[in-house]
Amino acid sequence: MMRKLPMAWLAGLRLTQLTPESATVTIRYKYLTQNPFRSIYFACLAMAGELASGIQAMMHVQAGGPVSMLVVSLHGDFTKKAVGLITFTCPDGPRIAEAIAESRATGEGRVVECVSTGVDEAGDVVAVFRLTWSFRAKR
């Protein structure tokens, strides 16, 4: 992670689970992730939410020919102060795999909206990110 995603490494993001169906990423409140309000800075939360979907996309892209991938939209809802350990889960692996397969088959771009939900240690939702990924098979 330090070589490919140095900011995620510095922030302490950890991939705790990865399957073809879902991924889970954690981030902890600490000095480097804090904001002036004593919670996790929204950009750090966004990194964790993005990685939960993006790592699945990377896994499915590696399973075949080259495919470009890009986040084209990001929307976040924040419902509770994020302190402690926050766990983001994205269950959209099958939809990502389908879009990549369609792009490889047709040569056209495909988009997928993924949802990453972050919960605190008590199980309360603190943030929900909707990321729109674009996939296009390379020639």
C-alpha positions as CSV (number, residue, x, y, z in Angstrom):
1,M,0.0,0.0,0.0
2,M,2.9,2.4,0.7
3,R,4.1,2.2,-2.9
4,K,0.7,2.4,-4.7
5,L,-1.5,4.4,-2.1
6,P,0.9,6.3,0.2
7,M,-1.8,8.5,1.7
8,A,-4.0,5.5,2.5
9,W,-0.9,3.9,4.2
10,L,-0.2,7.1,6.2
11,A,-3.8,7.3,7.3
12,G,-3.7,3.7,8.5
13,L,-6.3,2.2,6.2
14,R,-6.4,-1.6,6.6
15,L,-8.0,-4.1,4.3
16,T,-9.5,-6.7,6.6
17,Q,-11.6,-8.8,4.2
18,L,-11.7,-9.3,0.5
19,T,-13.8,-11.7,-1.5
20,P,-15.3,-11.6,-5.0
21,E,-18.5,-10.5,-3.4
22,S,-17.4,-7.8,-0.9
23,A,-14.6,-6.0,0.8
24,T,-14.0,-4.5,4.2
25,V,-11.6,-1.6,5.1
26,T,-11.0,0.0,8.5
27,I,-9.7,3.4,9.5
28,R,-9.0,4.5,13.1
29,Y,-9.3,7.9,14.7
30,K,-5.7,9.1,15.4
31,Y,-3.5,12.2,15.1
32,L,-3.1,11.9,11.3
33,T,-6.8,11.3,10.6
34,Q,-8.3,13.9,12.9
35,N,-10.1,17.1,12.1
36,P,-10.5,20.1,14.5
37,F,-13.8,18.7,15.8
38,R,-12.1,15.6,17.3
39,S,-13.4,13.1,14.8
40,I,-12.1,11.5,11.6
41,Y,-11.6,14.0,8.7
42,F,-14.2,13.4,6.0
43,A,-11.5,12.9,3.3
44,C,-10.0,10.1,5.3
45,L,-13.4,8.5,5.6
46,A,-13.8,8.9,1.8
47,M,-10.5,7.2,1.2
48,A,-11.7,4.2,3.2
49,G,-15.0,4.1,1.5
50,E,-13.4,4.4,-1.9
51,L,-10.9,1.6,-1.2
52,A,-13.6,-0.8,-0.1
53,S,-15.1,-0.6,-3.6
54,G,-11.9,0.0,-5.5
55,I,-10.0,-3.0,-4.2
56,Q,-12.8,-5.2,-5.6
57,A,-12.6,-3.5,-8.9
58,M,-8.8,-4.0,-9.0
59,M,-9.3,-7.7,-8.2
60,H,-11.8,-8.2,-11.0
61,V,-9.7,-6.2,-13.5
62,Q,-6.6,-8.4,-12.8
63,A,-8.6,-11.5,-13.7
64,G,-8.5,-10.8,-17.5
65,G,-7.3,-8.3,-20.1
66,P,-6.5,-4.7,-19.2
67,V,-9.4,-2.4,-18.2
68,S,-9.2,1.2,-17.3
69,M,-11.1,2.2,-14.1
70,L,-11.9,5.6,-12.8
71,V,-14.2,7.2,-10.1
72,V,-16.5,9.6,-12.0
73,S,-18.7,10.5,-9.1
74,L,-18.7,10.5,-5.3
75,H,-21.5,11.3,-2.9
76,G,-21.2,11.1,0.9
77,D,-23.8,11.2,3.7
78,F,-22.5,11.7,7.2
79,T,-24.8,10.6,10.0
80,K,-22.7,10.5,13.2
81,K,-19.4,11.7,14.5
82,A,-16.7,9.2,13.4
83,V,-14.4,8.3,16.3
84,G,-12.7,5.1,17.2
85,L,-12.4,2.3,14.6
86,I,-14.7,2.8,11.6
87,T,-15.3,-0.2,9.3
88,F,-16.4,0.3,5.7
89,T,-18.0,-2.5,3.8
90,C,-18.9,-2.6,0.1
91,P,-21.0,-5.6,-1.1
92,D,-21.0,-4.8,-4.8
93,G,-18.4,-7.2,-6.1
94,P,-20.8,-9.1,-8.4
95,R,-22.0,-5.9,-10.0
96,I,-18.4,-4.7,-10.6
97,A,-17.4,-8.1,-12.1
98,E,-20.5,-7.9,-14.4
99,A,-19.7,-4.4,-15.7
100,I,-16.0,-5.3,-16.3
101,A,-17.1,-8.5,-18.2
102,E,-19.6,-6.5,-20.3
103,S,-16.9,-3.9,-21.1
104,R,-14.5,-6.6,-22.2
105,A,-17.2,-8.3,-24.3
106,T,-18.4,-5.1,-26.1
107,G,-15.4,-2.8,-25.9
108,E,-17.7,-0.1,-24.6
109,G,-17.5,1.6,-21.2
110,R,-19.7,0.6,-18.3
111,V,-20.5,2.4,-15.1
112,V,-21.5,1.0,-11.7
113,E,-22.6,2.8,-8.6
114,C,-21.2,1.2,-5.5
115,V,-22.2,1.8,-1.9
116,S,-19.7,1.7,0.9
117,T,-21.2,1.9,4.4
118,G,-19.1,2.9,7.4
119,V,-20.0,1.8,10.9
120,D,-18.4,2.5,14.3
121,E,-17.6,0.0,17.0
122,A,-21.1,0.1,18.4
123,G,-22.6,-0.8,14.9
124,D,-24.0,2.7,14.2
125,V,-23.7,4.0,10.7
126,V,-21.4,7.0,10.5
127,A,-21.1,7.5,6.8
128,V,-22.4,6.2,3.5
129,F,-20.5,6.8,0.2
130,R,-22.0,6.2,-3.2
131,L,-19.1,6.0,-5.8
132,T,-19.7,5.7,-9.5
133,W,-17.0,3.7,-11.2
134,S,-16.4,3.8,-14.9
135,F,-14.8,0.7,-16.6
136,R,-13.6,0.5,-20.2
137,A,-11.7,-2.4,-21.7
138,K,-8.4,-1.4,-23.3
139,R,-7.5,-2.5,-26.8
